[in-house]
Structure formats: C-alpha cells, structure tokens
C-alpha cells in the first residue's frame, strides 16, 4: 500500500481549542487571587549574543566555548474523586473571567506548497458549520461541542483533514504533526461522528494513566448526546465490556488495557461494535513492551475488525511514516504547522545557544547564573525560573522522581522571599493534600507549594496529581517539576520548558523523548512564543549534539525476537485468527516487524513454532495448528 503524503504549511492560524488554540481553556479556577494576565508577546527575557549577531559554531568551537564557563547577562525581569463544591479552586465566576477574552478567528494565510491556490482558498473559507455538515453531524452536536470546548473555528489543516474523502470513507489515517497542533480535536470529532452518524463505538488509546483520566473528563460532555465514556486503566474497566442495545461508547484505555479489551471483544465475536480505534502516541510502537502490544493490537484489528484506525504522533521520522503507512494500510497527513512558535535553546558551560532547523547550535549569549547553591545545574534552573514566574508558567523535566522532589524543595527554599508568598489559594492546596493523607504532606511538596512550585510523578496518587494539575492550570502554582511521563500525558500549556540534563533515569534521552518534552512549550492556549531550554552537562555535550542532528527514527518493531513471536503466535491461535502455519506466516509478514525485516521474522517464527511444539503448547499436523490444551 503506497503512502499518500499531504503537507500543509506553517500557517499563522488561530482557533479557540485547547488542542491548537489561542485561548486557554479551563474549567477550574479560584476566585481568591487576582489573576495575572499572561501575554507572551513580551518574551525577550534572555539577552541576545553579547558578541554581535548570532553566528554558527562548529563542534570544536562549541566545545571550546562551553569549556570556558564564562558568565553571561540575563535580563531579569485511582480516578480523581469529584471535587467538593465548596472548594475555592472550582469557582464558576473565576472560570468565566478567563473565558471573556475569546480569540477564536482563524487568520491563516494558507501558504501551502502542495495544494493549489483554489483548493487552499476553499479550505480557508470553510466554516465550522460547513465541516460539521460534511461530517453529517447534527446541529445539536456542533453547538454542544463549540460551547463546552470553547471552540468557534478550526485551523485550516483541521478543515482539510476532516473533509478529506479518504478519511470520511473509512481509510486508516496517520496524523503526523507537532505537539499542540490540534490532533486530539480531530480525533474527538471523528469519535463523535462514529457514534452519531455511523452508530458504532470507539476506542481511544493513550500511553499513560494520567492521560486517560484527563481524556475521560474532556469527553464527558458527550454523555449529553447519549455517548457514554468508560475508562480502562489499572483496575478500571470490565473485561469483556457490558453490552447494551442502542448504546454507543467511547472506551478510553491505556495501551495495556486496550490490548485486553480488543482480545475480549474478538473472543466474544463483538469486535464489529468498534468502528474506530484512535492511537495517541503512535511512535510508542517502538518502545519496549508497550510497543509490542500496540503492534499486535493494530494487526488484530486489521485482521478481524471492519472499522478505521487513526494514529497520531508528534515524533515520527520520514522512514517511520512510510513504514507505518504500509503496516496500517493508511493515508498520511503530515504538516509542519505549529500554533505557536517555540524557540529551542541549549545551555552549555555558561553559554546559551539557539538550535536551528538543522540541529546546529547558534550562540545566543552568555548566561549569568545565581551562585547561591553548590550545584551548577540547580543554580541554572533557579536563574531560568525566577526571571519569568509567576506571570508565565514553567515546566521542569527532571531525570528521576527523587530529582523532581530535590529541585522542588530547593527552589521553594532558595527563591527570593518575594516569590514565597503563602496566600489563601496555596494554603488551600496544602490543606487538600493533607486531608487526602490523614493530615500528612511531604516536606518537599509543602515547601514547594508555599512558593508556587510542586512536583508531579508516579509516587503521587491519582487524586493528588489531579489537585496539583488543577492548581497549576489555574495559576495558583507556576512551576511543575516532573518526570518525562508528563511529556506524553496531561495537557498543561507552559511558557518555558526546562530539561534539567538530557536523561531519563540513567538513560540518555532519544530524539523522540526530546521532541515530546520540548513540545510542551508554547502549546495552544497562549499567544506569543514558547521556549525550551535544555541544561547539558559537560559529560553529555557531544552525545546531545549528535542526538540533535540525528534523523528521527521512533518506530523500530519490538517483535523481532523469538519470545515475542512465540507469545504472538499463541495469541493468534487462541483467538482463532489463524488455523494454519501458512496463515501465521502471512500474518507475521504483515506486522511492522515483517515489513522492516521479513527474512529475520520468518526465521524467528520457525524457531518459535519448534519451541512451542517441543513445549507441547501447540499441535501441528498437515500444516494445521491448534492448541494442545486450554492454557
């Protein structure tokens, strides 16, 4: 299957959706504190190159510059329970205050290279009413979606995508766009159409539990249209799901739970109920056990389902796109559109560099860091944080959970007193967390919250994360110290992302992880520019520069080993998706593994079959294969 490529330009467009909009959408707010209006047009917080115009540096010059360690000038300037109604974090008055300045006009100029001017003008002139009409959605659904989601227009690329005949005819589709471009809005509208127009249910698959919880809350408005949303994460979700007549559902599932859900529906001969499978974070097909589950899940749905798959990613390379299109039998929609310009920077050896489109470092200026602590990285973080908070939110990615807590406590202790103001709202957050833990709160968390800072990682309970996220969205907190999982989880628009060393636990980050992290800066919801700054220690400089210039390759199959193929063969046999050895070989050749290295796949398959026969897991006779007994 050939891959059809569509590319649109980086149009200067606007809408009012949280997944690609210019207006920040929030439903939770506190009335106790006057809000600081965030206007990112006044970026200029970092001084330009003190030596004149920005210039390209060679690797040797970069190494030499970073080794100088010269100081620079910086211009200072379980699912969450329903919140209690008496919490000041939930005032409708404050929420409505944030919604008054609604900027929702699409102002894109349509400077596309792959489409004719006539087509581009036609797309730009489409209204949201026109798009919903082409989708066959009733007026009631449109009005509800626009009102509840605070959406009054779409980006041009969204209009082009949602009116594409290939998509509307049920062709599998891959959306390859930058973080925050508005992919989720397209998926939501397609799930709405699947229920109201095609009378079938949908599954949306997300990488992490935090993402499923946020998505369930986001989609809950569909229940007014009698589309029921069910969460499948951790212990939640009935396997197989309950069956009711004339009821359409959206299953919001983690990768692991989605695999179980698909298997149960196949066994029950009910997979026909699912008309649409949405995979958010498609590039994770190249990441360990989760990638293995995604690859199996896609193939099983292709083999026995009769619906559509939409994959979404912000981290697919050109080779990834081609191979994934072939594997999924999909059309590609790719664009360089971003709702907000993100300036990508690197801090090495006291110097600040811009990263250009080729991955080269261009000297921006010297960086003056505070010396209040015997830790250069921490001093750098403090300097990069205090010049923009509390007016502009900051997300700090740390390499481990312990590092998150350490940075949170240090910032809460070392920031000037003027930042450490314990107002009623921050005290309320502290009290809420204490009430959840029988009066106890971690010392680092309390010190941090007093200064508007918190940490966010897997040691927190779901309800603790919920309240931390709520406080951050509502400007009570202005800094989050988080692990890398937040990069693919909750949607928290920030002005600046700081990566405190390019590591995840003990491993050096790959390009996919890096793009996910910096993609959190400047997401739809604010005007102006976003900014990412990666603090790189001397020992990581060479490897980091290689990573910046390396091609993006996320989707390396995780099935190219005998153990994974044995498990997959057993699954195919158990689900009765194949009955012959030839059927197994044909199926495996259609996997991503088979597309990437079919000869190796066939060789491993033969070894896997021999092992399964030897262990008496399967019987093979005259090319027919079946289970030896009930496993």
Secondary structure by P-SEA (a helix, b strand, c coil): cbbbbbbbccccccccccccccbbbbcbbbcccccccccccccccccccccccbbbbcaaaaaaaaaabbbbbccccccccccccccccccaaaaaaaacccccccccccccccccaaaaaaaaaccaaaaaaaacccaaaaaaaaaaaccccccaaaaaaaaccccccccbbbbbccccccaaaaaaaaaaaaaccccbbbbbbbccaaaaaaaaaaacccccccbbbbbbccccccccccccccbbbbbbccaaaaaaaaaaaaaacccccccbbbbcccccccccaaaaaaaaaaaaaaacccbbbbbbbccccaaaaaaaaaaacbbbbbcccccbbbbbbcccccbbbbbcccccccccbbbbbbcccccaaaaaaaaacccccccbbbbbbcccaaaaaaaaaaaacccccccccccaaaaaaaaaaaaaccccccaaaaaaaaaccccccccccaaaaaaaaaaaaacccccccccccccccccccccbbbccccccccccccaaaaaaaaccccccccccccbbbbbccccaaaaaaaaaaccccccccccccaaaaaaaaaaaaaacccccaaaaaaaaaacccccccaaaaaaaaaaaaaaaaaaccccccccbbbbcccc
